[in-house]
Amino acid sequence: MGSPAWEVIGVIDTEGDCAKWIFPADPGAVRTARTAVRTQLRGWGLESLADMTALLVSELVTNALRHATGPIGVRLVRPDDLPDVLLVEVSDPLPDPPRERVAHDDDEGGRGLQLVASSSRRWGTRPGVNGKTVWFELAVPD
């Protein structure tokens, strides 16, 4: 039996209103995370959020790969107390919070956090026991 089409270190949970995965710190994690996010959102009937969520997750996973080593966690939550919100979290073992920077026209990078900030309702970071979590919220359409 061959290896799966996308590698996940661990699928922690994909039941109910929360889905969590842990991906290896390897370049294939970006594509894998996008696929997992799109698949989960389709399963929840949130196809309209799938592309934007996958894009923002790929930006944050790419940042994690550039600046940290170790596994990368991705978590999607539909909070009971906020039915019109999709909460998305990307965690990595680097404790330093990301810095939003101004990218110039000729820069090939540096727009990821700007994209997250401009596309989400809210976003932020929080320290964890082993690293940090960058999170953002998207509005769930009626």
C-alpha distance (Angstrom), angle and dihedral (degrees) to the residues before:
residue distance angle dihedral
M1 . . .
G2 3.83 . .
S3 3.75 127.4 .
P4 3.80 118.3 -82.9
A5 3.80 120.1 -90.8
W6 3.81 88.2 -110.0
E7 3.75 127.8 26.1
V8 3.75 122.3 -132.7
I9 3.77 122.0 176.7
G10 3.77 89.5 -149.8
V11 3.75 139.5 -9.1
I12 3.75 99.7 -147.7
D13 3.78 98.0 -177.5
T14 3.78 139.4 -23.2
E15 3.80 99.2 171.0
G16 3.76 128.1 109.7
D17 3.77 120.0 -10.4
C18 3.80 97.0 -25.1
A19 3.80 132.5 66.7
K20 3.82 124.6 -176.7
W21 3.78 133.4 -178.2
I22 3.79 136.4 174.5
F23 3.80 116.4 -147.5
P24 3.79 129.6 -168.0
A25 3.79 117.7 -106.2
D26 3.77 93.1 -106.6
P27 3.82 131.9 114.7
G28 3.82 92.3 -106.0
A29 3.80 88.4 65.0
V30 3.80 91.1 79.6
R31 3.81 94.0 60.2
T32 3.78 91.4 39.0
A33 3.80 92.7 52.7
R34 3.83 91.7 48.4
T35 3.80 90.7 51.5
A36 3.81 93.6 47.5
V37 3.81 92.4 48.0
R38 3.81 94.1 48.1
T39 3.80 91.9 47.0
Q40 3.81 92.8 49.8
L41 3.80 94.4 46.7
R42 3.81 91.2 49.9
G43 3.81 87.8 51.5
W44 3.80 89.2 53.8
G45 3.81 91.9 48.2
L46 3.81 91.7 -111.4
E47 3.80 98.0 123.4
S48 3.82 90.2 139.8
L49 3.84 89.4 65.8
A50 3.80 96.9 41.7
D51 3.81 100.1 91.2
M52 3.81 97.0 43.5
T53 3.80 92.9 43.7
A54 3.81 91.8 48.2
L55 3.82 90.7 49.2
L56 3.81 93.7 50.5
V57 3.81 92.6 44.2
S58 3.80 90.1 50.8
E59 3.82 90.0 52.5
L60 3.81 91.9 51.6
V61 3.80 94.4 43.5
T62 3.82 88.9 49.6
N63 3.82 89.4 52.1
A64 3.80 89.9 49.9
L65 3.80 90.7 51.1
R66 3.80 92.4 49.8
H67 3.77 96.7 48.8
A68 3.81 109.1 24.7
T69 3.76 140.6 45.7
G70 3.75 125.1 -144.2
P71 3.78 133.8 46.8
I72 3.80 123.7 -24.6
G73 3.78 120.7 -141.0
V74 3.79 124.5 -151.4
R75 3.79 121.9 -170.1
L76 3.82 131.6 -179.4
V77 3.80 118.9 -165.9
R78 3.78 133.4 -177.3
P79 3.82 99.4 -162.1
D80 3.83 115.3 -140.6
D81 3.80 91.2 -140.6
L82 3.85 93.1 49.1
P83 3.81 108.1 42.9
D84 3.81 92.4 170.0
V85 3.84 93.4 58.6
L86 3.78 135.4 81.7
L87 3.81 110.6 -161.2
V88 3.79 115.7 -156.2
E89 3.81 124.1 -170.9
V90 3.80 132.1 -174.1
S91 3.81 116.7 -170.5
D92 3.78 131.9 -170.3
P93 3.82 135.8 170.7
L94 3.83 96.1 -108.5
P95 3.82 109.0 102.8
D96 3.82 95.8 -157.2
P97 3.81 113.8 99.2
P98 3.80 116.5 -124.4
R99 3.77 117.9 -103.5
E100 3.76 122.2 -135.0
R101 3.77 108.2 -133.7
V102 3.76 136.3 -174.1
A103 3.78 110.7 -108.1
H104 3.77 118.3 -152.5
D105 3.80 122.5 -136.2
D106 3.82 92.5 -99.9
D107 3.83 95.9 46.3
E108 3.77 115.2 110.2
G109 3.79 93.9 -155.4
G110 3.77 142.3 17.7
R111 3.79 99.4 87.3
G112 3.79 100.3 96.7
L113 3.79 98.6 94.6
Q114 3.80 90.8 40.3
L115 3.79 87.9 55.8
V116 3.81 91.6 48.4
A117 3.82 91.4 48.0
S118 3.79 94.9 48.0
S119 3.82 96.6 42.4
S120 3.79 101.5 44.8
R121 3.80 134.4 67.9
R122 3.80 90.9 -127.3
W123 3.77 136.6 -13.0
G124 3.77 138.6 -178.0
T125 3.78 147.7 140.5
R126 3.76 134.7 -105.8
P127 3.78 131.6 -170.7
G128 3.76 119.6 -113.8
V129 3.78 135.1 -164.0
N130 3.81 89.8 -95.3
G131 3.78 107.9 22.2
K132 3.77 131.8 -40.3
T133 3.79 143.9 -62.7
V134 3.78 125.4 -134.9
W135 3.80 110.8 -158.2
F136 3.77 138.6 -177.7
E137 3.78 137.6 -179.4
L138 3.79 127.5 -136.9
A139 3.80 124.9 -167.0
V140 3.79 113.6 -111.5
P141 3.80 109.0 -136.7
D142 3.81 118.9 -123.7
